[in-house]
Amino acid sequence: MFLFDDEPIDFTLQPGIGARVWRGRTNDPDELKDFAAAVHLAGGRIAALWGSDCRTEGKGYRIDCVFGLNEGHAWVRLDLPEDAPAYPDLSGIFPAANRMQRATRDLVGIATLGGDQRPWLRHGAWPAEWYPLRHDASDPSGFDNAPSDYAFVPVAGEGVHEIPVGPIHAGIIEPGHFRFSVIGERVLRLEQRLGYQHKGIEQRCSGADIATGSKLVGRVSGDSTCAFAWAYAAAIEAACGVEPSPRALALRALMLERERVANHLGDLAMLGNDAALSFGLSQFFRLKEDWVRLNAQLFGHRFLMDRIVPGGVASDLDAAALTALVAQCDTVEGEVRELRNIYDEHAGLQDRYLTTGIIDAALARELSLTGMAVRATGVLLDGRVYRQGYTPPPPYAALGVRPATDERGDVAARAAVRFDEVFESLRLLRLLAVGMPAGELRRTVPPVAGGTGVGVIEGWRGEVVVGVRLDTAGQLARMHPHDPSWQAWPALEHAVLKDIVPDFPLINKSFNLSYSGQDI
């Protein structure tokens, strides 16, 4: 094994040229728990967890866990019996496993031995003993939608009261319930309830062909369509033994960096707005609009949907398009530098940002946080960057990505990391445009019966993971997309503690997490 000398699970390296993923399999639940504990002791994290009904293959049920380690990712598959499938609770080791386990029970009916037994995705739209991802699940159209009660954790004491917010909000945002326990305006506890817009993407993918899965996964969270599409493509390519061309990989990275810049520009706009700097809102949104309009001109879609596909890409750029892209990078960089000076020197804005919504590095690691949010605590964790024992996948291995970090862990740090990441992405875009290799855009992906794969991509919000399994006909037997918001939503609950209720919108926006991405 690549990490533990006495590891009882045998691991082999997943084929392909994406992120390094080691595969291991066991039918002993205690081995899974022991491995999770060893990962935690080694400073690793839980990256994703999902369940599957494999009874049509004569294999009972299965739990898939992906763990992040310094060297790459370990993918452990736990086979469970058909009768009473259950496995040890992992949330005592990795708190981020809590909601993943609950969603797995709601969707597949695989129980945990201990831990939080409350539903997560099931809000009363289907009965407690009906599981949508089981192969023999009946037609749900006849079920009454009867919202169920939810046992929020109470906070008692003199002067403590609750403020319920949502799930329907005053603004045009996605649904989510936030239960604040406060004294005066000071937040003592925040508990979230999400899952209100469960879309059934995993069930829809069951039995679908590879192309349909590609379209659906790109719509899990629309602001991360490139990250999800690339992770899915990498998983399919690993399952089918296909390697994209260097040109396709360079174009994928170019799209991913444009997605990163677009989202950071939008968030910097809203971070200005939530601190009453409407000038920042208008200026950054103007830049974002210009940015996505060029996407539409060059790629045919403002948000680059359906441009990254298994085997390669669906769009190319000629020399004139690459020149236009570089010119826009130069323009945007100059304007963002001016705007950063305004943000950094604006006393009112900095008063709202500094020491607000703090997450420290130790807590970030404990919650398996990734992406911009963990780098804002000083942790250098970026799938595009070299670290001890880890080489980033192409084309990032040749680009020398300079990671952006800030040790303060507050709103100011998350804003600063966004600024730095915009500048770094603009540099990478120039390198990719100037050094664009020749070659084919898309290679054929012949389905492999029974093929399996996991793809991991460093999206703008953090680590996106997609797992796939093909059936005997080469169709999708299982597809699981994992957004980094699964780990970051609990971090937001900690970030607001001891701050005041009016600061919650600002703290929330500084993370800008996806409801849709975890309401799959």
C-alpha positions as CSV (number, residue, x, y, z in Angstrom):
1,M,0.0,0.0,0.0
2,F,1.2,3.5,-0.7
3,L,0.8,4.8,2.9
4,F,0.4,2.1,5.5
5,D,2.8,-0.9,5.7
6,D,0.4,-3.1,7.7
7,E,-2.7,-2.2,5.6
8,P,-5.0,-5.3,5.4
9,I,-6.8,-3.9,2.3
10,D,-4.9,-4.6,-1.0
11,F,-4.8,-1.5,-3.2
12,T,-3.9,-1.1,-6.9
13,L,-3.4,2.2,-8.8
14,Q,-6.3,3.2,-11.0
15,P,-5.2,3.4,-14.7
16,G,-5.3,6.6,-16.6
17,I,-3.7,10.0,-16.5
18,G,-5.9,11.9,-14.1
19,A,-5.5,12.3,-10.3
20,R,-3.8,9.4,-8.6
21,V,-6.5,7.0,-7.2
22,W,-5.8,3.7,-5.5
23,R,-8.5,1.1,-5.4
24,G,-9.1,-1.3,-2.6
25,R,-11.9,-3.7,-1.7
26,T,-13.1,-5.5,1.4
27,N,-16.1,-7.3,2.8
28,D,-15.2,-6.6,6.4
29,P,-16.8,-3.4,7.8
30,D,-14.2,-3.1,10.6
31,E,-11.5,-2.9,8.0
32,L,-13.2,0.1,6.5
33,K,-13.4,1.8,9.9
34,D,-9.8,0.9,10.7
35,F,-8.6,2.3,7.4
36,A,-10.6,5.5,8.0
37,A,-9.0,5.9,11.4
38,A,-5.5,5.4,9.9
39,V,-6.2,8.0,7.3
40,H,-7.3,10.5,10.0
41,L,-4.1,9.8,12.0
42,A,-2.1,10.5,8.8
43,G,-3.8,13.9,8.4
44,G,-6.1,12.8,5.6
45,R,-9.7,13.5,4.9
46,I,-12.9,11.9,3.7
47,A,-13.6,13.1,0.1
48,A,-16.8,11.3,-0.7
49,L,-19.1,8.4,0.4
50,W,-22.0,6.8,-1.4
51,G,-23.9,3.5,-1.5
52,S,-25.2,1.2,-4.2
53,D,-27.7,-1.6,-4.7
54,C,-25.7,-4.4,-6.5
55,R,-28.2,-7.2,-6.1
56,T,-28.9,-7.5,-9.8
57,E,-25.2,-8.4,-10.1
58,G,-25.5,-11.0,-7.3
59,K,-23.4,-8.8,-5.0
60,G,-25.8,-7.5,-2.3
61,Y,-25.0,-3.8,-1.4
62,R,-21.9,-1.7,-1.5
63,I,-20.5,1.4,0.2
64,D,-17.9,3.4,-1.6
65,C,-15.6,5.7,0.3
66,V,-12.9,8.0,-1.2
67,F,-10.3,9.3,1.2
68,G,-7.9,12.2,0.4
69,L,-4.3,11.7,1.3
70,N,-1.1,13.6,0.6
71,E,-0.2,11.2,-2.1
72,G,-3.6,11.1,-3.8
73,H,-6.9,9.4,-3.1
74,A,-7.8,5.9,-1.7
75,W,-11.0,4.5,-2.9
76,V,-12.3,1.7,-0.6
77,R,-15.3,-0.5,-1.7
78,L,-17.1,-2.3,1.1
79,D,-19.3,-5.2,0.0
80,L,-22.3,-5.8,2.3
81,P,-24.8,-8.7,2.4
82,E,-28.3,-8.4,0.9
83,D,-30.0,-8.9,4.2
84,A,-29.7,-6.1,6.7
85,P,-26.8,-4.1,5.1
86,A,-25.0,-1.9,7.7
87,Y,-21.6,-0.6,8.3
88,P,-19.8,1.3,11.2
89,D,-20.5,5.0,11.7
90,L,-17.5,7.0,10.4
91,S,-18.7,10.4,11.6
92,G,-16.8,9.9,14.9
93,I,-13.6,9.8,12.9
94,F,-14.6,12.2,10.1
95,P,-17.5,14.5,11.1
96,A,-18.1,15.3,7.4
97,A,-19.3,11.7,6.9
98,N,-22.5,12.4,8.9
99,R,-24.6,13.9,6.1
100,M,-23.2,11.6,3.5
101,Q,-24.2,8.5,5.6
102,R,-27.7,9.9,6.2
103,A,-28.2,10.6,2.5
104,T,-27.0,7.1,1.7
105,R,-29.5,5.6,4.1
106,D,-32.3,7.8,2.6
107,L,-31.5,6.8,-0.9
108,V,-30.3,3.2,-0.7
109,G,-31.4,1.9,2.7
110,I,-27.9,1.1,4.0
111,A,-27.8,1.8,7.7
112,T,-25.0,2.9,9.9
113,L,-24.3,1.2,13.3
114,G,-24.6,4.2,15.5
115,G,-24.4,7.9,14.6
116,D,-27.0,10.4,13.6
117,Q,-30.2,8.6,12.5
118,R,-32.2,11.6,11.3
119,P,-33.1,11.7,7.6
120,W,-31.2,14.1,5.3
121,L,-32.6,14.1,1.8
122,R,-36.0,12.6,2.7
123,H,-38.3,15.4,3.6
124,G,-41.6,13.5,3.4
125,A,-41.8,13.1,-0.3
126,W,-41.4,9.4,0.0
127,P,-42.0,6.9,2.9
128,A,-39.3,6.0,5.3
129,E,-39.0,2.4,4.1
130,W,-38.9,3.3,0.4
131,Y,-35.5,3.8,-1.2
132,P,-35.3,5.4,-4.6
133,L,-31.9,4.0,-5.6
134,R,-32.9,0.3,-5.0
135,H,-33.5,-1.6,-8.2
136,D,-36.9,-2.8,-7.0
137,A,-38.2,0.6,-5.8
138,S,-41.8,1.1,-6.8
139,D,-43.2,4.0,-8.8
140,P,-43.1,7.0,-6.4
141,S,-45.8,9.1,-8.3
142,G,-48.5,7.9,-5.9
143,F,-46.8,9.1,-2.7
144,D,-48.2,12.0,-0.8
145,N,-45.8,14.9,-0.2
146,A,-46.3,15.2,3.5
147,P,-43.4,17.2,5.0
148,S,-42.1,15.6,8.2
149,D,-41.0,17.0,11.5
150,Y,-37.3,17.3,12.0
151,A,-35.5,17.0,15.4
152,F,-33.3,20.1,15.5
153,V,-30.9,20.1,18.4
154,P,-32.3,22.5,21.1
155,V,-30.2,25.0,22.9
156,A,-31.5,25.9,26.4
157,G,-30.6,28.6,28.9
158,E,-31.6,32.0,30.1
159,G,-32.2,34.5,27.3
160,V,-31.7,31.9,24.5
161,H,-34.2,32.0,21.7
162,E,-34.4,30.6,18.1
163,I,-34.5,32.4,14.8
164,P,-35.8,30.1,12.0
165,V,-34.7,31.3,8.5
166,G,-36.0,29.6,5.3
167,P,-36.3,27.3,3.6
168,I,-38.0,29.8,1.4
169,H,-36.0,33.1,1.3
170,A,-36.8,36.7,0.5
171,G,-34.2,36.7,-2.3
172,I,-34.1,34.6,-5.4
173,I,-31.8,31.9,-4.0
174,E,-32.1,28.2,-3.5
175,P,-34.0,26.7,-0.5
176,G,-32.3,25.9,2.7
177,H,-33.4,26.1,6.4
178,F,-31.1,27.8,9.0
179,R,-32.0,27.4,12.7
180,F,-30.1,30.0,14.8
181,S,-29.9,29.8,18.6
182,V,-29.0,33.2,19.9
183,I,-28.7,35.5,22.9
184,G,-29.5,38.9,21.7
185,E,-27.8,39.0,18.3
186,R,-24.9,36.7,19.3
187,V,-25.1,33.3,17.6
188,L,-24.7,30.3,20.0
189,R,-25.5,27.6,17.5
190,L,-26.5,27.3,13.8
191,E,-28.1,24.1,12.5
192,Q,-28.8,23.6,8.8
193,R,-31.4,21.5,7.1
194,L,-30.9,21.1,3.3
195,G,-32.0,18.7,0.6
196,Y,-35.1,20.6,-0.3
197,Q,-34.4,20.4,-4.0
198,H,-33.4,16.7,-4.4
199,K,-33.3,16.2,-8.1
200,G,-32.9,12.5,-8.5
201,I,-29.9,12.7,-10.8
202,E,-28.3,9.5,-9.5
203,Q,-31.5,7.6,-10.1
204,R,-31.9,9.1,-13.6
205,C,-28.4,8.0,-14.5
206,S,-29.1,4.4,-13.6
207,G,-29.3,2.6,-16.9
208,A,-28.4,5.7,-18.9
209,D,-25.7,5.7,-21.6
210,I,-22.4,7.5,-21.1
211,A,-23.4,10.6,-23.1
212,T,-26.6,11.1,-21.0
213,G,-24.6,10.8,-17.8
214,S,-22.2,13.5,-19.1
215,K,-25.1,16.0,-19.7
216,L,-26.7,15.3,-16.3
217,V,-23.5,15.5,-14.3
218,G,-22.7,18.9,-15.8
219,R,-26.0,20.2,-14.3
220,V,-25.5,19.0,-10.7
221,S,-24.3,22.5,-9.8
222,G,-24.4,24.9,-12.7
223,D,-21.6,27.1,-11.4
224,S,-19.3,24.1,-11.4
225,T,-20.3,22.5,-14.7
226,C,-16.7,22.2,-16.0
227,A,-15.4,20.7,-12.8
228,F,-18.2,18.0,-12.7
229,A,-17.9,17.3,-16.4
230,W,-14.2,16.8,-16.2
231,A,-14.4,14.6,-13.0
232,Y,-17.1,12.5,-14.7
233,A,-15.0,12.3,-17.9
234,A,-11.9,11.2,-16.0
235,A,-13.9,8.5,-14.2
236,I,-15.3,7.2,-17.5
237,E,-11.9,7.3,-19.1
238,A,-10.4,5.3,-16.2
239,A,-13.2,2.8,-16.4
240,C,-12.8,2.4,-20.2
241,G,-9.1,2.7,-20.6
242,V,-9.1,5.9,-22.7
243,E,-6.6,8.8,-22.4
244,P,-7.5,12.2,-23.8
245,S,-5.1,14.0,-26.1
246,P,-2.8,16.8,-24.7
247,R,-4.8,19.3,-26.7
248,A,-8.1,18.1,-25.1
249,L,-6.5,18.3,-21.6
250,A,-5.2,21.8,-22.2
251,L,-8.6,23.0,-23.4
252,R,-10.3,21.4,-20.4
253,A,-7.9,23.3,-18.1
254,L,-8.6,26.5,-20.0
255,M,-12.3,26.1,-19.5
256,L,-11.9,25.1,-15.8
257,E,-9.8,28.2,-15.1
258,R,-12.4,30.4,-16.9
259,E,-15.0,28.9,-14.7
260,R,-12.9,29.6,-11.6
261,V,-12.4,33.3,-12.6
262,A,-16.1,33.8,-13.4
263,N,-17.2,32.5,-10.0
264,H,-14.6,34.5,-8.1
265,L,-15.6,37.7,-9.9
266,G,-19.2,37.1,-9.0
267,D,-18.4,36.3,-5.4
268,L,-16.2,39.4,-5.0
269,A,-19.2,41.4,-6.4
270,M,-21.5,40.0,-3.7
271,L,-18.9,40.4,-1.0
272,G,-18.9,44.1,-1.8
273,N,-22.7,44.2,-1.8
274,D,-23.1,42.4,1.5
275,A,-20.8,45.0,3.1
276,A,-22.8,47.9,1.5
277,L,-20.2,48.6,-1.2
278,S,-22.6,48.7,-4.2
279,F,-19.8,50.1,-6.4
280,G,-18.0,46.7,-6.0
281,L,-21.1,44.9,-6.9
282,S,-21.6,46.7,-10.1
283,Q,-18.0,46.7,-11.2
284,F,-17.3,43.0,-10.6
285,F,-20.6,42.0,-12.2
286,R,-19.7,44.1,-15.2
287,L,-16.4,42.2,-15.5
288,K,-18.1,38.8,-15.0
289,E,-20.7,39.6,-17.7
290,D,-18.0,40.5,-20.2
291,W,-16.2,37.3,-19.2
292,V,-19.1,34.9,-19.8
293,R,-20.1,36.7,-23.0
294,L,-16.7,35.8,-24.4
295,N,-17.4,32.2,-23.2
296,A,-20.5,32.3,-25.4
297,Q,-18.6,33.8,-28.3
298,L,-15.7,31.3,-28.2
299,F,-17.4,28.1,-26.9
300,G,-21.1,28.6,-27.7
301,H,-22.2,28.6,-24.0
302,R,-21.9,31.3,-21.3
303,F,-21.2,28.7,-18.6
304,L,-19.4,26.2,-20.8
305,M,-22.0,23.4,-20.4
306,D,-21.5,20.2,-22.4
307,R,-18.0,21.4,-23.7
308,I,-16.1,18.8,-21.6
309,V,-17.0,15.3,-22.6
310,P,-15.7,11.7,-22.1
311,G,-12.7,11.3,-24.4
312,G,-11.9,15.0,-24.8
313,V,-13.8,18.2,-25.5
314,A,-16.6,19.3,-27.8
315,S,-15.2,22.7,-28.8
316,D,-12.0,24.0,-30.2
317,L,-10.3,27.4,-30.3
318,D,-8.5,28.8,-33.3
319,A,-5.6,31.3,-33.1
320,A,-7.9,34.3,-33.3
321,A,-9.9,33.0,-30.4
322,L,-6.8,32.4,-28.3
323,T,-5.6,35.9,-29.0
324,A,-9.0,37.3,-27.9
325,L,-8.8,35.3,-24.7
326,V,-5.3,36.6,-23.8
327,A,-6.4,40.2,-24.5
328,Q,-9.3,39.8,-22.2
329,C,-7.0,38.4,-19.5
330,D,-4.9,41.5,-19.7
331,T,-7.9,43.8,-19.5
332,V,-9.5,42.0,-16.5
333,E,-6.2,41.8,-14.6
334,G,-5.7,45.5,-14.7
335,E,-9.2,46.3,-13.6
336,V,-9.2,43.7,-10.8
337,R,-5.9,45.1,-9.4
338,E,-7.5,48.5,-9.2
339,L,-10.6,47.1,-7.5
340,R,-8.5,45.1,-5.0
341,N,-6.8,48.4,-3.9
342,I,-10.3,49.9,-3.3
343,Y,-11.5,46.8,-1.4
344,D,-8.3,46.7,0.7
345,E,-8.3,50.4,1.6
346,H,-12.1,50.7,2.2
347,A,-12.3,51.1,6.0
348,G,-16.0,50.2,6.3
349,L,-15.6,47.1,4.2
350,Q,-12.5,45.9,6.0
351,D,-14.3,46.5,9.4
352,R,-16.9,44.0,8.3
353,Y,-14.4,41.5,6.9
354,L,-11.7,41.3,9.5
355,T,-12.1,38.7,12.3
356,T,-15.6,37.8,11.0
357,G,-16.5,34.2,10.3
358,I,-13.2,32.6,11.4
359,I,-12.3,29.0,10.7
360,D,-8.8,27.9,11.8
361,A,-6.6,25.3,10.1
362,A,-7.1,22.6,12.8
363,L,-10.9,22.8,12.4
364,A,-10.7,23.0,8.6
365,R,-8.7,19.7,8.6
366,E,-11.1,18.1,11.1
367,L,-14.0,18.9,8.8
368,S,-12.2,17.6,5.7
369,L,-12.5,21.0,4.1
370,T,-11.0,21.6,0.6
371,G,-10.7,24.3,-1.9
372,M,-10.6,28.1,-1.4
373,A,-12.1,27.8,2.1
374,V,-9.3,25.6,3.5
375,R,-6.6,27.6,1.7
376,A,-7.9,30.7,3.5
377,T,-6.8,29.0,6.8
378,G,-3.3,28.6,5.6
379,V,-3.5,25.0,4.5
380,L,-1.8,24.3,1.2
381,L,-4.3,21.8,-0.4
382,D,-4.9,22.2,-4.1
383,G,-5.2,19.4,-6.6
384,R,-3.4,21.5,-9.2
385,V,-0.3,22.0,-7.1
386,Y,2.8,19.8,-6.3
387,R,3.1,18.7,-2.7
388,Q,5.2,16.0,-1.0
389,G,4.4,12.7,-2.6
390,Y,1.9,14.2,-5.1
391,T,2.2,15.2,-8.7
392,P,-0.7,17.1,-10.2
393,P,-2.4,15.6,-13.3
394,P,-1.7,17.1,-16.8
395,P,-1.7,19.7,-18.0
396,Y,-1.2,21.3,-14.5
397,A,1.9,19.3,-13.8
398,A,3.7,21.4,-16.5
399,L,2.2,24.8,-15.5
400,G,3.7,25.2,-12.1
401,V,0.5,26.5,-10.3
402,R,1.2,29.0,-7.5
403,P,-1.3,28.3,-4.7
404,A,-3.0,31.1,-3.0
405,T,-3.2,30.9,0.8
406,D,-4.0,33.2,3.8
407,E,-3.7,32.1,7.4
408,R,-6.4,34.4,8.9
409,G,-9.3,32.1,8.2
410,D,-11.9,35.0,8.2
411,V,-14.0,36.7,5.5
412,A,-11.1,39.0,4.7
413,A,-8.9,35.9,4.1
414,R,-11.5,34.2,1.8
415,A,-11.7,37.5,-0.2
416,A,-7.9,37.7,-0.4
417,V,-7.6,34.2,-1.6
418,R,-10.2,34.9,-4.3
419,F,-8.3,37.9,-5.6
420,D,-5.0,35.9,-5.7
421,E,-6.7,33.0,-7.4
422,V,-8.1,35.3,-10.1
423,F,-4.6,36.6,-10.9
424,E,-3.1,33.1,-10.9
425,S,-5.9,31.8,-13.2
426,L,-5.3,34.7,-15.6
427,R,-1.6,33.7,-15.7
428,L,-2.5,30.1,-16.3
429,L,-4.9,31.0,-19.1
430,R,-2.2,32.9,-20.9
431,L,0.2,30.0,-20.6
432,L,-2.4,27.6,-21.9
433,A,-3.4,29.8,-24.8
434,V,0.2,30.5,-25.9
435,G,1.3,26.8,-25.4
436,M,-1.8,25.1,-26.8
437,P,-0.6,21.8,-28.3
438,A,-1.8,20.4,-31.6
439,G,-3.8,17.2,-31.7
440,E,-7.3,15.6,-31.8
441,L,-10.1,17.0,-29.7
442,R,-12.0,13.8,-28.8
443,R,-11.2,10.1,-28.7
444,T,-13.8,7.4,-28.9
445,V,-14.8,5.9,-25.6
446,P,-15.9,2.3,-26.1
447,P,-17.9,1.2,-23.0
448,V,-16.2,-1.6,-21.0
449,A,-18.7,-4.0,-19.3
450,G,-18.3,-3.7,-15.6
451,G,-15.8,-0.9,-15.7
452,T,-15.4,1.3,-12.7
453,G,-13.6,4.6,-12.1
454,V,-13.3,7.7,-9.9
455,G,-12.4,11.2,-11.2
456,V,-11.2,14.0,-8.9
457,I,-10.9,17.6,-10.1
458,E,-9.9,20.8,-8.3
459,G,-13.0,22.9,-9.0
460,W,-13.3,26.6,-8.0
461,R,-15.1,25.7,-4.8
462,G,-12.9,22.7,-4.0
463,E,-12.5,19.0,-4.6
464,V,-15.1,17.6,-7.0
465,V,-15.4,13.7,-7.0
466,V,-17.4,11.6,-9.4
467,G,-17.6,7.8,-9.2
468,V,-19.0,5.6,-11.9
469,R,-19.7,1.9,-12.4
470,L,-20.8,0.4,-15.8
471,D,-23.1,-2.6,-16.1
472,T,-22.7,-5.6,-18.4
473,A,-24.1,-3.7,-21.3
474,G,-21.7,-0.8,-20.8
475,Q,-24.5,1.5,-19.5
476,L,-24.3,3.4,-16.2
477,A,-25.1,1.1,-13.3
478,R,-24.2,3.8,-10.8
479,M,-23.0,7.4,-11.0
480,H,-22.3,9.5,-7.9
481,P,-21.3,13.2,-8.1
482,H,-19.9,14.8,-5.0
483,D,-19.7,18.5,-4.5
484,P,-17.2,20.0,-1.9
485,S,-20.1,21.8,-0.3
486,W,-20.9,18.5,1.5
487,Q,-17.9,19.3,3.7
488,A,-18.1,23.1,3.7
489,W,-21.7,23.5,4.9
490,P,-20.9,22.1,8.3
491,A,-17.9,24.5,8.4
492,L,-20.3,27.4,7.9
493,E,-22.1,26.3,11.1
494,H,-18.8,26.8,13.0
495,A,-17.8,30.0,11.2
496,V,-20.8,32.0,12.5
497,L,-20.4,31.0,16.2
498,K,-19.9,34.1,18.4
499,D,-20.6,36.4,15.5
500,I,-23.9,38.3,15.2
501,V,-26.9,37.4,13.2
502,P,-26.6,40.4,10.7
503,D,-23.1,39.1,9.8
504,F,-24.5,35.7,8.6
505,P,-25.2,36.8,5.0
506,L,-21.7,38.1,4.6
507,I,-20.1,35.0,6.2
508,N,-22.4,32.8,4.1
509,K,-21.4,34.6,0.9
510,S,-17.7,34.4,1.7
511,F,-18.1,30.6,1.4
512,N,-20.8,30.7,-1.4
513,L,-21.7,27.0,-1.1
514,S,-23.9,25.0,-3.4
515,Y,-27.4,23.9,-2.3
516,S,-27.9,22.1,-5.7
517,G,-24.6,20.4,-5.5
518,Q,-25.5,18.4,-2.4
519,D,-29.2,18.1,-3.1
520,I,-28.5,15.5,-5.8
